[in-house]
Amino acid sequence: MAAQTIDDLPTPSLILDRAILHRNLKRMSDRLRSAGVILRPHLKTAKSIQVGRMAVEGHDGRITVSTLAEARYFAGGGFKDILYGVGIVPAKLPAITELRRQGVNLRVVTDNLAVAKAIADAAKGGDTFSVFIEIDSGAGRAGLPFPELPGLLDIARVLHAEPGVELAGVMTHAGHSYHQSTPDGIAAVAEQERRAIVGAAEALRAAGIPCPIVSGGSTPTAMHSRDFTGITEMRPGVYVFNDLDQEYIGSCSAGDLALSVLASVIGHYPHRNQLLVDAGALALSKDISAQEFQPKVGFGTIAGTSTDGMAVVECSQEHGFVGSDSPLPYAKLPVGSRVRVLPNHACITAAAYDRYYVVDSDLDGGKSVVDVYDRINGW
């Protein structure tokens, strides 16, 4: 039986280049190891046990997830130290204890005193918890704002006072690094991130409360931080695949994008200098965040030197409208031909699929399907 190639795949399909993936993983692994910082990869991007195992190779195996479905999935794959990086609510504590009773150190996050009390109360029945206090280092999403840190010591004392609760440390997500477009700009956010969590850790320790883990997060700050002093671990995520957004803000180069969507050309419309592909909003997402720095990127660009300047400029549910400032090469892209669309935001694009078709550009230019990786979706 002949080996499967990408020409045999249905469209749209999610394509993962293993060679680029390995390079991305090694780059981040080497960088953080040389900085003396532990890597806790955020696997909300990959949502794949196969990718997760590669990401922690040579490290101690700790990971981050963003849903309970991911926590169960990765626990089933043998991962034992998992940070559920979304603020916990009391109604989800039974799900946490279920996994912890199975020997998984599933850690939770809060920035709320009432939730801290609920965790402490739940521990009185004999269950244990490991908790991070979330700090807002400038992204304005969740966490106690630095430098005020309102309620930090109150939350910490409630958690620390209960024998069944471990106050694991403090954490933040420097999501505002995505709004920078230069190494200097990202480095400034990284320093803001560092000062916030190290400052929170110092405040806890000054009050006699242990703070063993000081956890930062975001691919841009992990790549461009110039000082990790006081940080014990970093939680980058999208670095495993990278995307146009990361390329345009300078976290990676054009050759570092491991993920693409395989689509078929389904129509030619020379009167408006467009063609259609069968990958629309549900296959690509409508995330256009990269336009802040590259206005013509649309909803994804078309990979390949023969298609420079081509992008999906509009989407309906199942249709992608491909355009360019130059006349489109219709003769090279007849109806039925295939293109690869590079996503703006790998996390959102990948969420539409239940598997990765794996190719390897170092073997045959990425033409053969060398493996299939599964992934978990939902909550």
N, C-alpha and C positions, 0 to 999 in steps of 0.2 A: 504494500500500500504506500503510495507516494506521500511524502511529508506535506502537511498542510501549509499553505502560504496565506498571506493576507488577502490574496485575490479570492481565496475560498471562503472568506468570512462574510457573514451578513453585515449589512450596514444599516444604521450606524453601529460601530463596535469601538470599544475602548482598547487602545494599543499602548503597551508599556515596553519601552526599550530597556532591556536588562543591563546592557553595557553602560548606558548613561546613569541608570539607577545606582549601579555599583560605584561609579565615580562620585556621584552626589553623596552617597552614604560615607564613603571613605574620606571625602573632603571635610565633612562636618565632624566625623569621628576623630580625625587627626587634629583638627583645629581645637576642639574642646579638650582632648587629652593633653595636648601640649600646653594648654592654659591651666591645667589642673582642675578642670571642672567636669563633674559627672554628667553624662548624657542621659536624659530621660526623654526619649523622642515622643512627640505627640502624634499618635497614630490615627487621629481623626481624619487625616488626609488619605492615608493608604487604606485603612480599615481592612487590612489583610494580614493574616498570620504569617504568610510566607515573607512578605516585606518586613513585617515586624521582627521576625527572627534575624533577618539580615541586618536590620538597623541596630540591634543590640549586640551583634557579634563583637566580641572583644570587650564588652562592657558588662555591668552586673545584672542586666536584664530588666531594670525598672522602665516603666512606660507611662504614658499619659493617654487617657481616653476622654471622649466628650459625651458618651451616652452609656446607659446601663446595658444596652444591647452589646456595645463594644466591650464593656467590662466582662460580661458573661462569655462572649466569644473568645477574647484573648485569654481569659482564665481557663477556658476549655482547651486552649492551645498551649497551656503550661506556663503562662506568665504569672508570676506570684506577687510582684510589687507594682500595683496599679494605682495611679492617681486619677480619680474621677474629677476632672478639672472644671466642672460646672457647679455653681452654688447648690448645695444640698438643701432639700426641704424635709421636714420631719416625716412626711408620708413615704419617702423613699428609704428611710432608715432600715425597715425590714429587708429590703432587697440588698442593702449593703451587708447586713449581718448574715444573710444567707450565704453570700460568697465568703465572708470572713470565717464563718464556721467551717468552710471547706478548705481552709488553710491559705486563702488568698489575702494578702495585706492590701485590701482595697481601701484607699485613703480618700477622704472627702474634704471639701472646701466650704468655708463660710466666712461672711463678714458681718453676721447678725447675732446679737446677744440672745434673742429669743431662741434662735436655732441652736446656739451653743448650749443653752439650758436644756433644750429637748434632747440633744445628744448626750449630755451628762445624765439626764433622767433615764434614757434608754440603757445606759451603761450600768445602772444600778441593778438591773436584772441579771447581770453576769456577762453580758456581751461586751466586747471591746471595740473601740474606735480609734482611728488615727486621723487627725484633723490638721489642715492647713488654714491659716487665716489669710484671706485675700487682701492684697494692697493695691490700690489704684495708683499706678506710677505715671499717670497722665493720659491714658487712653479714654477715660471717662465712661467705661462700661460697667465694671463691678469692682468692689473692693473699697477699703477705707482710704480716703484721700490723704496723700502725703503732702506736706509734713504734719498736718493736724492730727491724723490718725485717731479720729474720735472713737472712743469705746474700745480701743485696742487692748488696754490692760484689763478692762472689765471682761471682755470676751475670753482673753487668755487665762484669767484667774478662774473663771467658771470651768474651762476645759482642764486646766492643770490640776484643779482641786479634786477632780474625780479620778480615783485609782484606775478605773477601766478605760480612761481616755488618755491617749498620747497626743500632746500638742507637738505635731511633727515639725512645724516651722511656719514660714510665711512664703507666699508666692504672689506673682503678678504676671500679667500679660501685657507687653508693650505694643499693643496693637496700633498705636499711633505712629510706630516706625514705618508703617505702610504708606504714610502720607509724605514721606521724605523721598528725595530722588538723588541724593549725593551721599557718598561715604561719610562726609563730615556731618551731614544732617542726621544720618542714621546713628552715627557714633554719639552724637549729642543726646539722642533719645536713649541710647544704650546706657549712657552715664546717668541720665535721669532715672532709668529703670533700676540701675544698681544702687544709687543713693536711696531710693525709696525702700527697697526691700532690706538693704543692709541697715538703714536707719531704723526700720521697724524691728529688725532682729536685735539691734543694740538697745532699743527701748525695752524690749522684753527682758533681755539679759540684765539690764540695769535694775529691773524690778525683781530680780531673782527667779525669773521664769526661763527655763531652757528653751532654746530655739536652734535645734540641730541642723535643720535644712533651710537654706535660703535659695529659693527657686525662681529663676527668671524664665522668660519665654518669648519667643518669636524668632523666625528665621533671620530677618534682617539684623536684629541686634546680636544674635549669636554669630553672624558672619562679620559684623563690623565693629563690635565692641573693642575698645582699646584697653580696657581695664576690668578684669573680672574679680578684683579683690573683694572678698567677703561673700561672693556668690558660691554656693556649693554645687548647684546643678542648673542646667538649662534645658528647656523643653521646646526646641524648634520642631516644626511639623512639615510644612510644605516643601522644605529642602529636599525631601526624598525624591520628589518629582520635579519641583520647580514649575513655573508657568510664566506667561507673558508679564504678569504683574511683577513677579520677582526679577525678571530680566530688566524691565524698564526702570525699576527703582535701584538696580545695581547690585542685587544680592546674588545674581548668577549671570552667566553669559548665554548667548543664543544657543550654544551647543549643549547646554545643560538641561534642556527641557526633555524629560523622559516620557511624558504622557502626550497622547494625541487621540483625536477621534477620527476614525476611518469613516468616510462618507462617500456616497455615489453622486455623480453629476446626474441630475434628473431633468434639466431643461436649459436651453440657450435663449437669451433675449438680447440680441445685439442692439436693438433700438434703444435700450436703456443701459447698454454695456454691463449686463449682469448675466450670471448663470445661477441656477438653483442647485442646491444639494439637499440630500434627505436627512440632514442634521439641523434641526431647528432648536428652539428654546429648551425643549425637553432633553435634548442630547448634548447641548453645549452650555446651558444656563443662560440667563440674561445679565450676568455679571459683567459690567464694563468698567470696573474700577481702574484698569490700566489706562483708560483714556485720559486720565489726569495728566499723564506724562507723554502719551503717544496717541493723539486724537484720532488717527486713522486706523487704529487696531480693531475697532468694531467689537464683534462678539467672538473673535478668534481669527488668527491669520492662517493662511494656507502654507504649509511647509513645502520646501523644495526650491532649488535655485531657479527653476523655470517659471515659478509662480510668485516671484518677489513682488511685493506691493499688493497682493490680493488678500482680501479679508472678507469675513462674513459681516456685512455692513448692516444687516437687519435680520430679524428672526420672527417667524410665526411659530406655531406649536411644533410642526414637523418639517418646516421648510427653512433653509438657510439661504439668504440672498447674498451672493458673492459679487463683489465689485472691486474696481481698481481705478486709479487716476489715469492709467494707460489702457489702451484697447485690450480686452481680454483675449487670450490665446485659444479661441474656440477649437481650432483644428487639433491642438494638442490635448484638449480635454473634451472629447466627444461625449455625448450622452451615454451613460453606462460606465465611464471611466471613474477612477477613484482618486480622492485627495485625502490628505491628512490635515486636520484642523488642530492647531495648537491653542490650548485654552487660556483664557485670561486668568481663571482661578481654578486650579486643579482640584481643590477640595469639593467645590460645588459641581463641577463637571463630572467628576468620577462618581458622585452620589447617584447618578442616573443609571448606573450599571451594576450588575451582580458579579462581574468577573473582569479580569484583565487578560487579554490575549498578549502573550509575552513574545517579543522579538528581540534580536540581538544584532545591533548595527556593527559590532566588531566581527561577527561571523560571516554574514552575507549581505551586509547593508540593511539588515532588518526586514528581509523579504519573507523568511520562514517563521512560522509560529513554533517556538521552541518549548513553550509551556503555557499553562493556564493557571492563574492564581485566583482564588476566590476572595470575596470581600463581604463584609457585613454592612447592611443598611438598616435604617429605622432606629427606633428608640427603645 
